[in-house]
């Protein structure tokens, strides 16, 4: 879709590099004292704001990219099956899958 804000692989890779967080699926953050992990949306929020907050990361993504795209991105990053046929969701889903593939070995 023309003019649509999207999350690129480069954005996600840079965010992991800047924060030192490790890629994580299934929740925005996993913080056990030794391991500091975040999903694709969580790491973007932490890189921008310097804090780890699941609710704020989710709201920030929805405000920037729209709910359908953000939901699709999360489902794609988590490697869940697609849950919608809506075009914006599917673009987010594919962007999330591409981001996970690019960072899963970090």
Order of alpha helices (4+ residues) and beta strands (2+ residues): alpha-beta-beta-beta-alpha-alpha-alpha-alpha
